[in-house]
C-alpha cells in the first residue's frame, strides 16, 4: 500500500492537470468575449492581433502558475483536493464574466470590482482573498489590454482605471468586511466600500471634472452602483458556491445552528434528551474555542451535531429513556455495539446530508477510541474477566482537529458533572481534570495539534462554565397564593 506522502504527491499531480484544464476553460471564456464583441469580424481580429492574443494566453498562464505556486508552498492540502482548484477557477470565471457584462454593456465604473474579494474572504480567508484579488486585478488588466473590450478611443485610460478599481476596491472590501457574520452586513459592506471608491474615481477623473462635469457625476453614480452590485451578487452567489463545493462560511454556520435546521428539528422531536445535552455541549464548546482562539461558531455547530447519530436508535441512550432501559435485556456485547455505532451513524447521516466535512468528522471522532466503561465492566462481571477491550471500545479515529478535541472533552465533562452530587468548583475541577488526563493517557490527542497549555485553558474554562450551568438553586418556600393573593402554607410532605 502507498503511504500518505505518496498519495498526497499523486493528488498534487492530479491537481496540476485540473489546473491546466481550468486554464483552458478560462481562455475559452475570454475568447468568447472577443467573439461577442465583434460577431462578424472576430476572425479578422484574431488574425490581425495574433501577437496580442498569444501574449494574453502566456500572461494568463503565468498568473495561473502563480496561484498554483502560492498554494503549493502555503497549503498543499488545499491544492491536493481537486474540487478546491475547480472552486478557485469557478470564482475567477464568474467574476470575469460579471466584469465583462457590466463593463461592456453598462459602464466601466459599474463593474462589480469587489465581487471576487467579497466571495473569497468568506469562502476562504482574508490572506487568500488578498492574494486572489491581486491576481484577478492583473488578469482583468491583461484581458482589457489584449482584447476588444473597449473602443480604441481612450481605451488605454479605461484599462488603467479598471486595474485600479479592481485592486483598490477589492482590497478595501476585504478589510471592510471585518467580522461581519450576517448577509445584511454583507450588503452594508457594499455601501461602505462605495466611500473610498468615490474618492478613487474622483482622483482618476480630476482632470476632466471642469471639462465634462456631467460625465464625472455619471462616473460617480456608476462606481457606487458597482459597489452595490458587488455586494448583491456576492450575496446571491454565496449559497451557490456553498452548496456546489460544500464550503463552510459564517453564513452557512448560522443556518446550520438555527434551531429550525432539519436535523436539529428531528433531534428535538425524536431525541429530546440528546438535543438538550447537545445544546449545553455547544455552549461549552463555543466558550472553550473562544478561550484558545479557535472558530467559536464552528465549535458550536460541530457540538450541535456531534450526537446526531443517536437518531437511528434514540431509545437506546440514557438521556432519552424514561423508566424502561432496553439494555437491561441485552448482552453487553450488543449494547456496546449499539452505543459505539452512533459515532459512525452520525458521520454517515451528516455526509449524506452534504454537511461540511469537519462537522461530520467531529461526529465520528468525538469519542475517539475510548472504551465504553459501563458495558466493559458488565461484561467483565459476566465472563469472569475474559474480555477483549477492543470489542468494547469506540472505532475512532481519534480527534484530528482542535475542534474535535474540544467537543470530546466538553461532551464527557457535561455528562460527568451532571451526575455529580457535589457540584462545587473543586469537585467539577477534579472531574474535568480526570477526563482530560485519561484521554491523554489513552493517546486521544496525538493526531491533533492541541497543546498542554490549551488543554489547561480548556479545563479552566469548563470548570467555570459547568459550575455556572449546574449551580445549586435556592429552595423555594412551600407557599402558594389564592385569587385574593393571600398566602397559604402548603402542608409538608411526609416521606
C-alpha positions in Angstrom: 0.0 0.0 0.0 1.1 3.6 -0.7 1.9 5.8 2.3 0.3 9.2 3.0 3.1 11.1 1.3 2.8 9.2 -2.0 -0.9 9.6 -2.0 -0.6 13.3 -1.4 2.0 13.7 -4.2 -0.2 11.8 -6.6 -3.1 14.1 -5.8 -0.8 17.2 -6.4 0.0 15.8 -9.8 -3.7 15.4 -10.5 -4.4 18.9 -9.3 -1.8 20.2 -11.8 -3.8 18.6 -14.7 -7.0 20.1 -13.3 -5.3 23.5 -13.2 -4.3 23.0 -16.9 -7.9 22.1 -17.8 -9.3 25.1 -15.9 -6.8 27.4 -17.6 -8.1 26.2 -21.0 -11.7 26.8 -19.9 -10.8 30.3 -18.7 -9.2 31.1 -22.1 -12.3 29.8 -23.9 -14.4 32.3 -21.9 -12.1 35.1 -22.7 -12.1 34.2 -26.5 -16.0 34.1 -26.4 -15.9 37.7 -25.1 -13.9 38.7 -28.2 -16.4 36.9 -30.4 -19.4 38.5 -28.7 -17.8 42.0 -29.1 -17.5 41.6 -32.8 -19.6 38.6 -34.0 -18.9 39.3 -37.7 -15.2 40.3 -37.6 -13.8 38.3 -34.8 -11.8 36.0 -37.2 -10.1 39.1 -38.7 -9.4 40.4 -35.2 -7.7 37.1 -34.2 -5.6 37.2 -37.4 -4.6 40.9 -37.1 -3.8 40.6 -33.4 -2.2 37.2 -33.2 0.8 38.5 -31.2 -1.5 40.2 -28.7 -3.7 37.1 -28.3 -0.6 35.0 -27.8 0.6 37.4 -25.1 -2.8 37.2 -23.4 -2.5 33.3 -23.3 1.0 33.5 -21.9 0.2 36.1 -19.3 -2.9 34.2 -18.2 -0.8 31.0 -17.9 1.7 32.8 -15.7 -1.0 34.1 -13.4 -2.4 30.6 -13.1 1.1 29.4 -12.3 1.5 32.0 -9.5 -1.8 30.7 -7.9 -0.5 27.1 -8.1 2.9 28.2 -6.8 1.3 30.0 -3.8 -0.8 27.1 -2.8 2.0 24.6 -3.4 4.1 26.3 -0.7 1.4 27.7 1.6 -1.3 25.0 1.6 -0.6 21.7 -0.2 -3.6 20.1 1.5 -5.8 22.7 -0.2 -4.1 22.1 -3.6 -4.4 18.3 -3.2 -8.1 18.4 -3.4 -9.2 19.0 -7.0 -12.5 20.5 -6.0 -10.7 23.4 -4.4 -8.9 24.1 -7.7 -12.2 24.0 -9.6 -13.7 26.3 -7.0 -10.9 28.9 -7.4 -11.3 28.9 -11.2 -15.0 29.0 -11.0 -14.8 32.1 -8.9 -12.4 33.7 -11.4 -14.6 32.7 -14.4 -17.8 34.0 -12.8 -16.2 37.3 -11.8 -14.6 37.8 -15.2 -18.0 37.3 -16.9 -19.6 39.7 -14.5 -16.9 42.3 -15.0 -17.2 41.9 -18.8 -21.0 42.2 -18.9 -21.2 45.4 -16.7 -18.0 46.9 -18.2 -19.0 46.3 -21.8 -22.8 46.9 -21.7 -23.2 49.4 -18.9 -20.0 51.3 -17.9 -16.5 50.5 -16.8 -17.2 52.1 -13.4 -20.3 49.9 -13.0 -18.1 46.7 -12.9 -18.6 44.7 -9.7 -14.9 45.3 -8.8 -15.2 44.0 -5.3 -17.1 40.8 -6.2 -14.2 38.3 -6.2 -12.8 39.8 -3.0 -16.1 39.5 -1.1 -16.6 35.9 -2.2 -13.1 34.8 -1.4 -12.9 36.4 2.0 -15.9 34.4 3.1 -15.3 31.2 1.3 -11.5 31.1 2.1 -9.9 33.6 4.4 -8.5 37.1 4.4 -5.0 36.1 3.3 -6.1 34.1 0.4 -8.6 36.7 -0.6 -5.9 39.4 -0.8 -3.7 37.2 -3.0 -6.5 36.1 -5.3 -7.8 39.6 -5.7 -4.4 40.8 -6.6 -4.1 38.1 -9.3 -7.6 38.8 -10.5 -6.9 42.6 -10.9 -3.9 41.8 -13.1 -5.9 39.3 -15.1 -8.6 41.8 -15.8 -5.9 44.3 -16.9 -4.4 41.8 -19.3 -7.8 40.9 -20.7 -8.7 44.6 -21.2 -5.4 45.3 -22.8 -5.3 42.4 -25.3 -9.0 42.1 -26.2 -11.5 44.3 -27.9 -13.5 45.1 -24.7 -13.1 48.8 -25.3 -13.1 51.1 -28.3 -9.7 52.4 -29.4 -10.6 56.0 -28.3 -9.5 56.3 -24.7 -9.0 52.6 -24.3 -5.7 52.9 -22.6 -7.1 55.2 -19.9 -10.1 52.9 -19.3 -7.7 49.9 -18.9 -5.8 51.6 -16.2 -9.0 52.8 -14.5 -10.1 49.1 -14.4 -6.8 47.9 -12.9 -7.0 50.5 -10.1 -10.7 49.9 -9.3 -10.4 46.1 -9.1 -7.3 46.2 -7.0 -8.1 49.0 -4.6 -11.9 48.4 -4.2 -11.3 44.7 -3.7 -8.6 45.3 -1.1 -10.9 47.8 0.7 -13.7 45.3 0.7 -11.6 42.6 2.3 -10.8 44.7 5.3 -14.2 46.4 5.4 -15.9 43.1 5.9 -14.2 42.7 9.3 -16.0 40.2 11.5 -19.3 40.6 9.6 -21.4 37.5 10.2 -24.7 38.4 8.6 -25.9 38.6 5.0 -27.4 42.0 5.8 -24.0 43.1 6.9 -22.6 42.0 3.6 -24.9 44.4 1.8 -23.8 47.1 4.2 -20.2 46.4 3.3 -21.1 47.3 -0.3 -22.2 50.7 0.9 -19.1 51.2 3.0 -16.8 50.3 0.1 -18.6 52.9 -2.1 -17.0 55.7 0.1 -13.3 55.0 -0.9 -14.5 54.1 -4.4 -15.9 57.6 -4.9 -12.6 59.1 -3.7 -10.7 56.9 -6.1 -12.9 57.8 -9.1 -12.6 61.5 -8.2 -8.8 61.3 -8.2 -8.9 59.4 -11.5 -11.3 61.9 -13.1 -9.7 65.1 -11.6 -8.5 66.3 -15.0 -12.0 66.1 -16.5 -14.1 67.5 -13.7 -14.2 71.0 -15.1 -14.3 70.0 -18.8 -17.1 67.5 -18.5 -18.7 67.5 -15.1 -21.7 65.6 -16.3 -19.5 62.6 -17.3 -17.8 62.9 -13.9 -21.1 62.8 -12.0 -22.2 59.8 -14.1 -18.9 58.0 -13.3 -19.5 58.6 -9.6 -23.0 57.1 -9.9 -21.8 54.1 -11.8 -19.0 53.5 -9.3 -21.5 53.4 -6.4 -23.7 51.1 -8.5 -20.7 48.8 -9.0 -20.1 48.5 -5.2 -23.7 47.7 -4.5 -23.8 45.2 -7.4 -20.7 43.6 -5.9 -22.4 43.1 -2.6 -25.7 41.9 -4.2 -24.0 39.4 -6.5 -21.8 38.1 -3.7 -25.0 37.6 -1.6 -26.7 35.8 -4.4 -23.7 33.6 -5.5 -22.5 32.7 -2.0 -25.2 30.0 -1.4 -24.4 28.5 -4.9 -20.7 28.0 -4.1 -21.5 26.9 -0.6 -23.8 24.2 -2.0 -21.9 23.1 -5.1 -18.5 22.8 -3.3 -19.7 22.1 0.2 -17.9 25.1 1.6 -18.3 26.3 5.2 -18.9 30.1 5.6 -20.1 32.1 8.5 -23.5 32.4 6.8 -23.8 28.6 6.4 -22.8 28.1 10.0 -25.6 30.4 11.1 -28.0 28.4 9.1 -26.8 25.1 10.4 -27.0 26.2 14.0 -30.5 27.6 13.7 -33.0 25.5 15.7 -35.1 25.3 12.6 -32.4 23.3 10.7 -34.0 20.0 9.6 -31.7 17.6 11.5 -31.9 19.7 14.7 -35.7 19.6 14.4 -35.6 15.8 14.1 -33.3 15.7 17.1 -35.6 17.9 19.2 -38.6 15.7 18.3 -37.2 12.2 18.3 -34.4 12.5 20.9 -35.2 15.5 23.1 -32.7 14.4 25.8 -29.9 14.3 23.3 -31.0 17.6 21.9 -30.8 19.3 25.3 -27.4 17.7 26.0 -26.1 18.9 22.6 -27.2 22.5 23.4 -25.2 22.5 26.6 -22.2 20.9 24.9 -22.4 23.5 22.2 -22.4 26.3 24.7 -19.4 24.8 26.5 -17.5 24.1 23.2 -18.1 27.6 22.0 -16.7 29.1 25.2 -13.6 26.8 25.1 -13.0 27.7 21.4 -13.0 31.4 22.2 -10.6 30.8 25.1 -8.0 29.1 22.9 -8.6 31.3 19.7 -10.4 28.7 17.6 -13.5 29.3 15.5 -16.3 29.6 18.1 -19.2 29.3 15.6 -17.7 26.1 14.0 -17.2 24.6 17.5 -20.9 25.4 18.3 -22.1 23.9 15.0 -20.0 20.7 15.5 -21.3 20.3 19.0 -24.9 20.7 17.9 -24.5 17.7 15.6 -21.9 15.6 17.4 -24.6 13.1 18.7 -26.9 13.2 15.7 -26.2 9.5 15.1 -28.4 8.7 18.1 -31.4 9.4 15.8 -31.0 5.9 14.5 -31.9 4.3 17.9 -32.7 7.2 20.3 -34.3 5.0 23.0 -31.1 3.1 23.4 -29.4 6.1 25.1 -29.9 7.1 28.7 -30.8 10.7 28.2 -33.8 9.7 26.0 -35.1 7.0 28.3 -37.8 7.2 31.0 -38.4 4.1 33.1 -37.5 1.4 30.6 -33.9 0.6 29.7 -33.5 -1.7 26.7 -30.0 -2.6 27.7 -31.3 -4.5 30.7 -32.4 -7.2 28.3 -29.4 -7.2 26.0 -26.0 -8.8 26.3 -23.2 -6.3 26.9 -21.5 -7.0 23.6 -24.7 -6.0 21.7 -25.2 -3.0 23.9 -21.7 -1.8 23.4 -22.1 -2.2 19.6 -25.3 -0.1 19.6 -23.7 2.7 21.7 -20.5 3.0 19.7 -22.3 2.8 16.4 -23.8 6.3 16.9 -20.5 7.9 16.0 -20.3 6.2 12.6 -24.1 6.6 12.1 -23.7 10.4 12.7 -20.9 10.6 10.3 -22.9 8.8 7.6 -26.0 10.9 8.2 -24.2 14.2 8.0 -22.2 13.1 4.9 -25.4 12.0 3.2 -26.9 15.4 4.0 -23.8 17.1 2.5 -22.7 18.7 5.7 -19.2 20.2 5.7 -16.6 17.5 6.3 -15.2 18.9 9.5 -18.7 18.7 11.2 -19.1 15.1 10.0 -15.6 14.3 11.2 -16.3 15.6 14.7 -19.4 13.3 14.9 -17.2 10.4 14.2 -14.2 11.4 16.3 -15.7 12.8 19.5 -15.3 9.5 21.3 -12.0 8.6 19.6 -11.1 5.0 20.5 -12.2 5.2 24.2 -13.6 2.2 25.9 -17.3 2.0 26.8 -16.7 1.6 30.5 -20.2 0.6 31.7 -20.6 -2.3 29.3 -17.0 -3.4 29.6 -17.4 -3.6 33.3 -20.7 -5.5 32.9 -19.0 -8.0 30.5 -16.1 -8.5 32.9 -18.5 -9.5 35.7 -20.4 -11.9 33.4 -17.4 -13.5 31.9 -15.1 -13.6 34.9 -12.6 -11.2 33.3 -12.1 -12.8 29.9 -13.0 -9.8 27.8 -11.2 -8.1 24.8 -11.3 -4.4 25.4 -11.3 -3.7 21.7 -14.8 -5.2 21.5 -16.0 -2.6 24.0 -14.2 0.5 22.5 -15.3 3.1 20.0 -14.0 2.6 16.5 -12.3 6.0 16.1 -10.5 7.7 14.6 -9.1 9.9 17.4 -9.7 13.7 17.1 -8.0 15.2 14.0 -8.6 18.8 14.9 -8.7 21.0 18.0 -12.5 21.5 17.5 -13.0 17.7 17.7 -10.8 17.6 20.9 -12.8 20.4 22.4 -16.1 18.7 21.7 -14.7 15.4 23.1 -13.8 17.0 26.4 -16.9 19.1 26.7 -19.2 16.2 25.9 -17.7 14.0 28.6 -17.4 16.8 31.1 -21.1 17.8 30.8 -22.3 14.2 31.2 -20.0 13.5 34.2 -20.8 16.7 36.1 -24.5 16.2 35.6 -24.3 13.1 37.7 -22.3 14.8 40.5 -23.9 15.3 43.9 -21.5 17.9 44.9 -21.1 20.5 42.0 -18.7 22.8 43.7 -15.9 24.3 41.6 -13.4 21.9 43.3 -15.5 18.8 42.5 -16.0 20.0 38.9 -12.3 20.7 38.5 -11.4 17.2 39.7 -13.8 15.6 37.3 -12.7 17.7 34.2 -9.0 17.2 35.1 -9.6 13.4 35.3 -11.3 13.3 31.9 -8.5 15.2 30.2 -5.8 13.2 31.8 -7.5 9.9 30.9 -7.7 10.9 27.3 -4.1 12.0 27.3 -3.1 8.6 28.8 -5.0 6.8 26.0 -3.4 8.9 23.3 -6.6 10.5 22.1 -4.9 13.9 21.3 -1.9 12.5 19.4 -3.3 13.3 16.0 -4.4 16.9 16.6 -2.1 19.8 17.3 -3.6 20.8 20.6 -1.1 21.8 23.3 -0.8 21.3 27.0 -1.4 25.0 27.6 -4.6 24.9 25.5 -5.8 21.8 27.4 -5.2 23.7 30.7 -7.2 26.7 29.4 -10.0 24.4 28.3 -10.0 22.8 31.7 -10.3 26.1 33.5 -12.9 27.4 31.1 -15.1 24.2 31.6 -14.8 24.4 35.3 -16.1 28.0 35.3 -18.8 27.3 32.8 -20.0 24.0 34.4 -20.1 25.5 37.9 -22.5 28.0 36.5 -24.6 25.6 34.4 -25.1 23.1 37.3 -25.2 25.6 40.2 -27.4 24.9 43.2 -30.6 26.8 43.4 -32.3 28.2 46.5 -35.1 26.0 47.7 -38.4 27.9 47.3 -40.7 28.0 50.4 -43.8 25.8 50.4 -46.3 28.7 49.9 -48.9 29.3 47.3 -51.3 32.2 46.7 -55.1 32.1 46.2 -57.0 34.5 44.0 -57.3 37.0 46.8 -53.4 37.0 46.9 -53.4 35.6 50.4 -50.6 33.3 51.2 -51.5 29.7 52.1 -48.9 27.4 53.7 -48.8 24.1 51.9 -48.6 21.0 54.2 -45.2 19.4 54.3 -45.0 16.1 52.5 -44.1 13.1 54.7 -41.7 10.5 53.4 
